[in-house]
Amino acid sequence: MRIERIDFTDPGDRLAQWHAAHLASEESRPGFWLGLRRFTVMVERGWADNLMEAWVAEEAGHVLGGYSLHLPTRDNVHGCSLRFFVVHPGHRRRGTGSALLAHAGRRAREHGRRTIRITGPAEVAVSAFAEAAGAKLGMVDTRAALDLHAADRPALAGARAEAVRRARDYRLERWTGPTPPELVPDMVRLMEGMNDAPQDGLEIEGVRWDADRYVASEEAIRDAGLLAYTTIARHVETGEPAGYTQIHVDAEEPRGWSHQGDTTVLAAHRGHRLGLLMKIENTSWFQERDPSIRYVVTRNADSNTHMVAINELMGFRPLDRWHHWQLRL
Ligand SMILES: CC(C)(COP(=O)(O)OP(=O)(O)OC[C@H]1O[C@@H](n2cnc3c(N)ncnc32)[C@H](O)[C@@H]1OP(=O)(O)O)[C@@H](O)C(=O)NCCC(=O)NCCS
């Protein structure tokens, strides 16, 4: 077995084989399927200007598995994340995962990093693997889905009316696709709100945003074939941006699943039901615009009680649980 770096200018069929291993690993799981286009953008560029590299384990020209290493360059430079770390189900328990992880550890150290974060489903095999490698569980989150065909609209109407009353000092604005240029400074401020989401035992600092970084992240979203539906809340009296929420639709997704992106309300504007109101309005607007989508899938740390409560009220129901591991190098 050899571990080879993917050259994105000439990947051959390495990328497609690694993507196939990812799909084979995910096929029994509910939720959206990641097409090759989105997978490629995520392993080559990520969303927010990390240094990236991607490696696969090969035997006789056949890809057994792979990983991509995301190395932040502006913040969180102490650590890095492994993404799409997977061994094809037909090749497991032969030491490939251990060899890939040891390789990733060496690469991370060469980049001066002290920690690697790895996310995996909360399954016995994955936990056994992570513990055998010496990783520590840092955070648990739950993926939950909203079935738009089964949503209980009358039940939500009361909660919406109450939210409209509590949020009367705010107005909502919305758009599809990239943010209009004049609103980019507002989005940069709003992105900072995501730094307040709980990180539990993971050693993560806040992400520092600026206009260039934000625009680059939207370009990656577009290049991945995703269409973003964005709703923001604005404080009417001061004109200040107060919060935002986003849903992403993947043109390649075959099973009718969309993805709930970030939702945040800046600290000064919390307590006005803006989170709930923005999510209800964004979801029903998106549903009118694209009735072909049946599900919205989201994930939240179990400790994020406010967001989980909003999701439960909207009708999101748990799909499965995920573990975030941290390995000290
Ligand atoms: C986790 C994963 C990468 C492991 O790949 P792998 O090639 O099977 O791993 P290895 O053969 O190197 O296993 C190393 C050790 O992990 C543990 N382990 C791995 N799979 C296990 C299982 N099914 N049951 C119990 N222990 C397991 C064992 O201690 C094993 O050593 P041993 O075989 O000598 O007992 C693979 O299961 C996978 O791709 N899972 C889905 C993707 C994923 O969850 N990625 C994130 C991982 S944190």
Ligand as a Chemical Component Dictionary entry (heavy atoms), coordinates in Angstrom:
data_LIG
# 
_chem_comp.id                   LIG 
_chem_comp.type                 NON-POLYMER 
_chem_comp.pdbx_formal_charge   0 
_chem_comp.three_letter_code    LIG 
# 
loop_
_chem_comp_atom.comp_id 
_chem_comp_atom.atom_id 
_chem_comp_atom.alt_atom_id 
_chem_comp_atom.type_symbol 
_chem_comp_atom.charge 
_chem_comp_atom.model_Cartn_x 
_chem_comp_atom.model_Cartn_y 
_chem_comp_atom.model_Cartn_z 
_chem_comp_atom.pdbx_ordinal 
LIG C1  C1  C 0 -12.636 4.568  11.014 1  
LIG C2  C2  C 0 -12.027 3.915  9.744  2  
LIG C3  C3  C 0 -11.302 4.979  8.949  3  
LIG C4  C4  C 0 -11.013 2.838  10.195 4  
LIG O1  O1  O 0 -10.348 2.298  9.030  5  
LIG P1  P1  P 0 -9.662  0.841  9.075  6  
LIG O2  O2  O 0 -8.752  0.734  7.906  7  
LIG O3  O3  O 0 -10.694 -0.208 9.219  8  
LIG O4  O4  O 0 -8.815  0.934  10.436 9  
LIG P2  P2  P 0 -7.642  -0.029 10.950 10 
LIG O5  O5  O 0 -7.683  -1.343 10.233 11 
LIG O6  O6  O 0 -6.357  0.715  10.876 12 
LIG O7  O7  O 0 -8.046  -0.248 12.495 13 
LIG C5  C5  C 0 -7.201  0.153  13.565 14 
LIG C6  C6  C 0 -7.826  -0.212 14.894 15 
LIG O8  O8  O 0 -9.078  0.470  15.085 16 
LIG C7  C7  C 0 -9.990  -0.389 15.823 17 
LIG N1  N1  N 0 -11.116 -0.752 14.947 18 
LIG C8  C8  C 0 -11.275 -0.436 13.646 19 
LIG N2  N2  N 0 -12.458 -0.923 13.186 20 
LIG C9  C9  C 0 -13.033 -1.571 14.232 21 
LIG C10 C10 C 0 -14.258 -2.296 14.397 22 
LIG N3  N3  N 0 -15.104 -2.461 13.364 23 
LIG N4  N4  N 0 -14.549 -2.812 15.604 24 
LIG C11 C11 C 0 -13.697 -2.660 16.638 25 
LIG N5  N5  N 0 -12.503 -2.006 16.539 26 
LIG C12 C12 C 0 -12.199 -1.452 15.354 27 
LIG C13 C13 C 0 -9.182  -1.623 16.175 28 
LIG O9  O9  O 0 -8.543  -1.358 17.415 29 
LIG C14 C14 C 0 -8.187  -1.671 15.030 30 
LIG O10 O10 O 0 -7.013  -2.418 15.335 31 
LIG P3  P3  P 0 -7.031  -4.036 15.159 32 
LIG O11 O11 O 0 -7.636  -4.350 13.813 33 
LIG O12 O12 O 0 -5.592  -4.403 15.241 34 
LIG O13 O13 O 0 -7.873  -4.568 16.280 35 
LIG C15 C15 C 0 -13.128 3.211  8.902  36 
LIG O14 O14 O 0 -13.921 2.390  9.750  37 
LIG C16 C16 C 0 -14.028 4.161  8.175  38 
LIG O15 O15 O 0 -13.724 4.571  7.065  39 
LIG N6  N6  N 0 -15.191 4.546  8.797  40 
LIG C17 C17 C 0 -16.167 5.476  8.160  41 
LIG C18 C18 C 0 -15.599 6.871  7.984  42 
LIG C19 C19 C 0 -15.364 7.560  9.313  43 
LIG O16 O16 O 0 -16.116 7.412  10.250 44 
LIG N7  N7  N 0 -14.293 8.360  9.385  45 
LIG C20 C20 C 0 -13.951 9.120  10.593 46 
LIG C21 C21 C 0 -13.169 8.251  11.504 47 
LIG S1  S1  S 0 -12.903 8.972  13.120 48 
# 
loop_
_chem_comp_bond.comp_id 
_chem_comp_bond.atom_id_1 
_chem_comp_bond.atom_id_2 
_chem_comp_bond.value_order 
_chem_comp_bond.pdbx_ordinal 
LIG C1  C2  SING 1  
LIG C2  C3  SING 2  
LIG C2  C4  SING 3  
LIG C2  C15 SING 4  
LIG C4  O1  SING 5  
LIG O1  P1  SING 6  
LIG P1  O2  DOUB 7  
LIG P1  O3  SING 8  
LIG P1  O4  SING 9  
LIG O4  P2  SING 10 
LIG P2  O5  DOUB 11 
LIG P2  O6  SING 12 
LIG P2  O7  SING 13 
LIG O7  C5  SING 14 
LIG C5  C6  SING 15 
LIG C6  O8  SING 16 
LIG C6  C14 SING 17 
LIG O8  C7  SING 18 
LIG C7  N1  SING 19 
LIG C7  C13 SING 20 
LIG N1  C8  SING 21 
LIG N1  C12 SING 22 
LIG C8  N2  DOUB 23 
LIG N2  C9  SING 24 
LIG C9  C10 SING 25 
LIG C9  C12 DOUB 26 
LIG C10 N3  SING 27 
LIG C10 N4  DOUB 28 
LIG N4  C11 SING 29 
LIG C11 N5  DOUB 30 
LIG N5  C12 SING 31 
LIG C13 O9  SING 32 
LIG C13 C14 SING 33 
LIG C14 O10 SING 34 
LIG O10 P3  SING 35 
LIG P3  O11 DOUB 36 
LIG P3  O12 SING 37 
LIG P3  O13 SING 38 
LIG C15 O14 SING 39 
LIG C15 C16 SING 40 
LIG C16 O15 DOUB 41 
LIG C16 N6  SING 42 
LIG N6  C17 SING 43 
LIG C17 C18 SING 44 
LIG C18 C19 SING 45 
LIG C19 O16 DOUB 46 
LIG C19 N7  SING 47 
LIG N7  C20 SING 48 
LIG C20 C21 SING 49 
LIG C21 S1  SING 50 
# 
